[in-house]
């Protein structure tokens, strides 16, 4: 999360062109306000904002693109910080939508020119002082509408069994999408985990077998004696190598699902040591799928989610108790 220093005002301008940058720099010339940086909307925006540590974001709206609205939502879900949205054409619907997604205020670009410098500076300082919180992702965004997801692929390690139990107990049964879990575990223990989840949840849980086609409403655990992958809609197994660090490999399975199902994949990285899952989640995101990482506060060990977040692979960073709600909203659209 971006942390604010109450003694300074550091502005990051998130833009699609140069007109907003020019207007803001001209209006604030001679003040002690610091420009943290200028950021293009795009895949690296969230990561750059995390690095820049602004206390206020000024973001350019557009009537002909959803990108700025999605950017607001991404900022408030991943690195929440006060946002002032600036509209060049002042479309009322876009302004209201910007506020609904997390912007604190919307101004017209023309109003910046008309406002006295001291009044504008005072306005920025007031907005930057507002304490903002992480926003839960919306279930009706363009990203989740009209998309039929085919699989939920979950990566987990230390603390994973308890986290998976909590998610399953918060989901409705039957869940309309098959869920596959790759859990780091010692050889000989995965059958016991499967039996335990069968006993304490309402779902049918089994260890994935080669040649099986995943079915909606079922939960599958990767076996502990081989790497699991998805090929042509069915499970297949690949033998461990003596050089493998993680057994079974989360990266291996997530990458195979991204190749097989593409944008119809939901990828999740839960609590765990190491960096397994980050490359696989990156592959899911690159294929157009939806990606989630567990947040630090609810993780037993923040290694795997941290690496996924640092790799800019996670579209959403959520506490454990919000992941099931997100899956329910996605499942209802599928």
VEXDREN-2710 file (C-alpha; in Angstrom, 1 decimal):
% VEXDREN-2710
k/r/px/py/pz
1/UNK/0.0/0.0/0.0
2/UNK/1.2/3.5/-0.7
3/UNK/2.0/5.4/2.5
4/UNK/1.3/9.1/2.9
5/UNK/3.6/11.6/4.5
6/UNK/1.3/14.3/6.1
7/UNK/4.1/16.9/5.9
8/UNK/4.5/16.9/2.1
9/UNK/2.4/16.8/-1.0
10/UNK/3.7/14.5/-3.7
11/UNK/1.7/14.3/-6.9
12/UNK/1.7/11.6/-9.5
13/UNK/-0.1/12.5/-12.8
14/UNK/-1.6/9.5/-14.5
15/UNK/-2.2/10.5/-18.1
16/UNK/-3.1/9.5/-21.6
17/UNK/-1.5/12.5/-23.3
18/UNK/0.5/15.6/-22.4
19/UNK/-2.3/18.2/-22.1
20/UNK/-3.0/17.4/-18.4
21/UNK/0.6/17.4/-17.5
22/UNK/1.1/20.8/-19.1
23/UNK/-1.9/22.4/-17.3
24/UNK/-1.0/21.0/-13.9
25/UNK/2.7/22.0/-14.1
26/UNK/1.8/25.5/-15.2
27/UNK/-0.8/26.0/-12.4
28/UNK/1.6/24.7/-9.7
29/UNK/4.7/26.5/-10.9
30/UNK/6.4/28.2/-7.9
31/UNK/4.7/26.2/-5.2
32/UNK/6.5/23.7/-2.9
33/UNK/4.4/20.8/-4.2
34/UNK/6.6/18.0/-5.5
35/UNK/5.9/16.0/-8.7
36/UNK/6.6/12.4/-7.9
37/UNK/6.3/11.5/-11.5
38/UNK/4.2/11.2/-14.7
39/UNK/2.7/7.7/-15.4
40/UNK/1.1/6.4/-18.5
41/UNK/-2.0/4.2/-18.1
42/UNK/-1.1/0.6/-18.8
43/UNK/0.2/-2.6/-17.5
44/UNK/3.0/-1.1/-15.4
45/UNK/0.9/1.7/-13.9
46/UNK/0.2/0.1/-10.5
47/UNK/3.8/-1.0/-10.0
48/UNK/5.2/2.5/-10.9
49/UNK/2.8/4.2/-8.5
50/UNK/3.9/1.8/-5.7
51/UNK/7.5/2.9/-6.4
52/UNK/6.8/6.6/-6.7
53/UNK/4.8/6.8/-3.4
54/UNK/2.6/9.8/-4.2
55/UNK/0.3/11.3/-1.6
56/UNK/-2.1/12.4/-4.4
57/UNK/-2.9/11.1/-7.9
58/UNK/-4.3/13.4/-10.5
59/UNK/-5.8/11.2/-13.3
60/UNK/-7.0/12.1/-16.7
61/UNK/-10.5/11.0/-17.6
62/UNK/-11.7/10.3/-21.1
63/UNK/-15.3/10.1/-22.5
64/UNK/-14.3/7.6/-25.2
65/UNK/-12.4/5.1/-23.2
66/UNK/-12.9/2.8/-20.2
67/UNK/-9.2/2.8/-19.5
68/UNK/-9.2/5.7/-17.0
69/UNK/-12.1/4.2/-15.0
70/UNK/-10.4/0.8/-14.9
71/UNK/-7.2/2.6/-13.8
72/UNK/-9.0/4.2/-10.9
73/UNK/-10.4/0.9/-9.9
74/UNK/-7.0/-0.8/-10.1
75/UNK/-5.4/1.9/-8.0
76/UNK/-8.0/1.7/-5.3
77/UNK/-7.9/-2.1/-5.2
78/UNK/-4.1/-2.4/-5.2
79/UNK/-2.4/0.8/-4.0
80/UNK/-5.1/3.0/-2.6
81/UNK/-4.3/6.7/-2.5
82/UNK/-6.5/9.8/-2.9
83/UNK/-7.4/10.5/-6.6
84/UNK/-8.5/13.7/-8.2
85/UNK/-9.9/13.0/-11.7
86/UNK/-9.7/15.6/-14.4
87/UNK/-12.1/15.6/-17.3
88/UNK/-11.2/17.4/-20.6
89/UNK/-14.8/17.3/-21.9
90/UNK/-16.8/17.0/-18.6
91/UNK/-19.1/14.1/-19.5
92/UNK/-21.4/13.8/-16.5
93/UNK/-21.8/10.0/-16.7
94/UNK/-18.0/9.4/-16.8
95/UNK/-17.5/11.8/-13.8
96/UNK/-20.1/9.9/-11.7
97/UNK/-18.6/6.6/-12.7
98/UNK/-15.1/7.8/-11.7
99/UNK/-16.3/8.7/-8.2
100/UNK/-18.2/5.4/-7.9
101/UNK/-14.9/3.6/-8.6
102/UNK/-12.9/5.5/-6.0
103/UNK/-12.0/9.0/-7.2
104/UNK/-12.6/11.5/-4.4
105/UNK/-13.4/14.4/-6.7
106/UNK/-13.8/15.3/-10.4
107/UNK/-12.8/18.6/-12.0
108/UNK/-13.0/19.9/-15.5
109/UNK/-9.7/20.8/-17.1
110/UNK/-11.0/24.3/-17.9
111/UNK/-11.7/24.9/-14.2
112/UNK/-8.0/24.5/-13.4
113/UNK/-7.1/27.4/-15.6
114/UNK/-9.9/29.6/-14.1
115/UNK/-9.0/28.8/-10.5
116/UNK/-6.5/30.9/-8.5
117/UNK/-3.3/29.0/-7.8
118/UNK/-3.7/29.3/-4.0
119/UNK/-7.3/27.9/-4.2
120/UNK/-6.2/25.0/-6.4
121/UNK/-3.3/24.2/-4.1
122/UNK/-5.6/24.3/-1.1
123/UNK/-8.0/22.0/-2.8
124/UNK/-5.2/19.5/-3.6
125/UNK/-4.0/19.5/0.0
126/UNK/-7.5/18.9/1.3
127/UNK/-8.0/16.0/-1.1
128/UNK/-4.6/14.4/-0.3
129/UNK/-5.4/14.5/3.4
130/UNK/-8.4/12.2/3.0
131/UNK/-7.8/8.7/4.4
132/UNK/-8.7/6.2/1.8
133/UNK/-9.1/2.5/2.1
134/UNK/-8.7/-0.4/-0.3
135/UNK/-11.8/-0.9/-2.4
136/UNK/-13.2/-4.4/-3.1
137/UNK/-13.3/-5.0/-6.8
138/UNK/-16.6/-4.6/-8.5
139/UNK/-18.4/-7.6/-9.8
140/UNK/-20.0/-5.8/-12.7
141/UNK/-16.9/-4.2/-14.4
142/UNK/-16.3/-4.7/-18.1
143/UNK/-13.6/-7.2/-17.2
144/UNK/-15.9/-9.6/-15.5
145/UNK/-19.0/-9.1/-17.6
146/UNK/-19.9/-11.4/-20.4
147/UNK/-16.8/-13.6/-19.8
148/UNK/-17.3/-17.3/-19.2
149/UNK/-14.5/-18.6/-17.0
150/UNK/-13.6/-22.3/-17.3
151/UNK/-11.3/-22.9/-14.4
152/UNK/-10.0/-21.5/-11.1
153/UNK/-6.4/-22.4/-10.6
154/UNK/-5.0/-21.9/-7.1
155/UNK/-1.3/-21.9/-6.0
156/UNK/-0.5/-22.4/-2.3
157/UNK/2.2/-23.4/0.1
158/UNK/2.7/-22.7/3.8
159/UNK/-0.7/-21.9/5.3
160/UNK/-2.4/-23.1/2.2
161/UNK/-4.6/-25.9/3.6
162/UNK/-6.3/-23.6/6.1
163/UNK/-6.7/-20.8/3.5
164/UNK/-8.2/-23.2/1.0
165/UNK/-10.6/-24.5/3.6
166/UNK/-11.8/-21.0/4.4
167/UNK/-12.4/-20.2/0.7
168/UNK/-14.3/-23.4/0.1
169/UNK/-16.5/-22.9/3.1
170/UNK/-17.5/-19.5/1.9
171/UNK/-18.4/-20.7/-1.6
172/UNK/-21.8/-22.0/-2.6
173/UNK/-22.0/-25.6/-3.7
174/UNK/-22.2/-26.4/-6.5
175/UNK/-19.7/-23.8/-7.8
176/UNK/-20.1/-23.5/-11.6
177/UNK/-16.4/-23.7/-12.4
178/UNK/-13.9/-26.5/-11.5
179/UNK/-11.3/-25.5/-9.0
180/UNK/-7.8/-26.9/-9.1
181/UNK/-5.4/-26.5/-6.2
182/UNK/-1.6/-26.9/-6.5
183/UNK/-0.4/-27.2/-2.9
184/UNK/3.2/-27.7/-1.9
185/UNK/3.2/-30.8/0.2
186/UNK/5.4/-33.8/1.1
187/UNK/5.0/-37.0/-0.9
188/UNK/2.3/-39.2/0.5
189/UNK/0.3/-36.4/2.2
190/UNK/-2.0/-35.1/-0.6
191/UNK/-4.5/-38.0/-0.2
192/UNK/-4.9/-37.1/3.4
193/UNK/-5.6/-33.5/2.5
194/UNK/-8.2/-34.5/0.0
195/UNK/-9.9/-36.7/2.5
196/UNK/-9.9/-34.0/5.1
197/UNK/-11.4/-31.4/2.7
198/UNK/-14.1/-33.9/1.8
199/UNK/-15.0/-34.3/5.4
200/UNK/-15.0/-30.6/6.4
201/UNK/-16.5/-29.0/3.3
202/UNK/-19.6/-29.7/1.2
203/UNK/-17.6/-30.2/-2.0
204/UNK/-16.4/-33.3/-3.7
205/UNK/-12.6/-33.2/-3.5
206/UNK/-10.2/-35.5/-5.2
207/UNK/-6.6/-35.9/-6.3
208/UNK/-6.3/-35.0/-10.0
209/UNK/-5.5/-38.0/-12.3
210/UNK/-4.1/-38.1/-15.8
211/UNK/-6.8/-38.2/-18.5
212/UNK/-9.6/-36.7/-16.3
213/UNK/-11.5/-33.8/-17.7
214/UNK/-12.2/-31.3/-14.9
215/UNK/-15.9/-31.0/-14.0
216/UNK/-17.8/-28.0/-12.7
217/UNK/-18.6/-28.2/-9.0
218/UNK/-15.5/-30.4/-8.2
219/UNK/-12.3/-29.5/-6.4
220/UNK/-9.1/-31.1/-7.6
221/UNK/-5.8/-31.3/-5.8
222/UNK/-2.5/-31.7/-7.7
223/UNK/-0.9/-35.0/-6.9
224/UNK/2.3/-35.0/-4.7
225/UNK/4.3/-37.4/-7.0
226/UNK/4.3/-35.5/-10.3
227/UNK/3.7/-32.0/-11.8
228/UNK/0.1/-31.4/-13.0
229/UNK/-0.7/-29.7/-16.3
230/UNK/-3.8/-29.2/-18.4
231/UNK/-3.6/-30.3/-22.1
232/UNK/-6.6/-30.1/-24.4
233/UNK/-9.0/-29.8/-21.6
234/UNK/-7.7/-32.8/-19.6
235/UNK/-5.2/-33.4/-16.8
236/UNK/-1.8/-34.9/-17.6
237/UNK/1.2/-35.5/-15.4
238/UNK/4.9/-34.9/-15.8
239/UNK/7.6/-36.6/-13.7
240/UNK/9.6/-34.5/-11.2
241/UNK/13.1/-33.6/-12.1
242/UNK/15.9/-33.7/-9.6
243/UNK/16.5/-30.0/-10.2
244/UNK/12.9/-29.0/-9.4
245/UNK/12.7/-26.7/-6.3
246/UNK/8.9/-26.8/-5.9
247/UNK/7.0/-30.1/-6.0
248/UNK/4.4/-30.0/-7.4
249/UNK/5.0/-26.8/-9.3
250/UNK/2.4/-24.0/-9.3
251/UNK/4.1/-22.2/-12.2
252/UNK/4.0/-25.3/-14.3
253/UNK/0.2/-25.8/-13.8
254/UNK/-0.8/-22.2/-14.1
255/UNK/1.2/-21.7/-17.3
256/UNK/-0.4/-24.8/-18.8
257/UNK/-3.9/-23.5/-17.9
258/UNK/-3.1/-20.1/-19.5
259/UNK/-2.0/-21.8/-22.7
260/UNK/-5.0/-24.1/-22.7
261/UNK/-7.8/-21.8/-21.6
262/UNK/-6.4/-18.3/-22.1
263/UNK/-8.7/-15.5/-20.9
264/UNK/-11.1/-18.0/-19.5
265/UNK/-8.8/-18.7/-16.5
266/UNK/-8.9/-17.3/-13.0
267/UNK/-5.5/-17.6/-11.3
268/UNK/-4.9/-17.2/-7.6
269/UNK/-1.7/-17.2/-5.6
270/UNK/-2.2/-17.7/-1.8
271/UNK/0.0/-17.7/1.2
272/UNK/3.4/-19.5/0.9
273/UNK/7.1/-19.4/1.0
274/UNK/9.3/-18.8/-2.1
275/UNK/8.3/-17.4/-5.5
276/UNK/6.4/-20.3/-7.1
277/UNK/3.3/-19.1/-8.8
278/UNK/4.5/-15.7/-9.9
279/UNK/5.6/-16.8/-13.4
280/UNK/2.4/-18.8/-13.8
281/UNK/0.2/-15.9/-12.7
282/UNK/2.0/-13.7/-15.1
283/UNK/1.2/-16.1/-17.9
284/UNK/-2.5/-16.1/-16.9
285/UNK/-2.6/-12.3/-16.9
286/UNK/-0.8/-12.1/-20.3
287/UNK/-3.4/-14.5/-21.7
288/UNK/-6.2/-12.2/-20.6
289/UNK/-7.3/-14.2/-17.5
290/UNK/-8.2/-12.7/-14.2
291/UNK/-5.5/-12.8/-11.5
292/UNK/-5.7/-12.5/-7.7
293/UNK/-3.0/-12.5/-5.0
294/UNK/-3.7/-12.8/-1.3
295/UNK/-2.7/-9.7/0.7
296/UNK/0.1/-9.6/3.3
297/UNK/-2.1/-9.1/6.3
298/UNK/-4.0/-12.3/5.9
299/UNK/-1.1/-14.4/4.6
300/UNK/0.7/-16.8/7.0
301/UNK/3.8/-16.3/4.8
302/UNK/3.8/-13.5/2.2
303/UNK/6.6/-14.9/0.0
304/UNK/4.6/-16.3/-3.0
305/UNK/1.9/-13.5/-3.1
306/UNK/4.6/-10.8/-2.7
307/UNK/6.5/-12.1/-5.7
308/UNK/3.4/-12.3/-7.8
309/UNK/2.5/-8.7/-6.8
310/UNK/6.1/-7.5/-7.4
311/UNK/5.9/-9.1/-10.9
312/UNK/2.8/-7.1/-11.6
313/UNK/1.0/-10.4/-12.2
314/UNK/-1.9/-9.7/-9.8
315/UNK/-4.9/-7.8/-11.1
316/UNK/-6.5/-7.9/-7.6
317/UNK/-4.8/-8.0/-4.2
318/UNK/-7.4/-9.2/-1.7
319/UNK/-7.6/-10.4/1.9
320/UNK/-8.4/-14.0/2.3
321/UNK/-12.0/-13.4/3.5
322/UNK/-12.8/-11.4/0.2
323/UNK/-11.4/-14.0/-2.2
324/UNK/-14.5/-16.3/-2.1
325/UNK/-16.8/-13.3/-2.6
326/UNK/-14.8/-12.3/-5.7
327/UNK/-15.1/-15.9/-7.0
328/UNK/-18.8/-15.9/-6.4
329/UNK/-19.3/-12.8/-8.4
330/UNK/-17.2/-14.2/-11.2
331/UNK/-19.0/-17.5/-11.1
332/UNK/-22.3/-15.7/-11.4
333/UNK/-21.1/-14.2/-14.7
334/UNK/-19.8/-17.4/-16.1
END
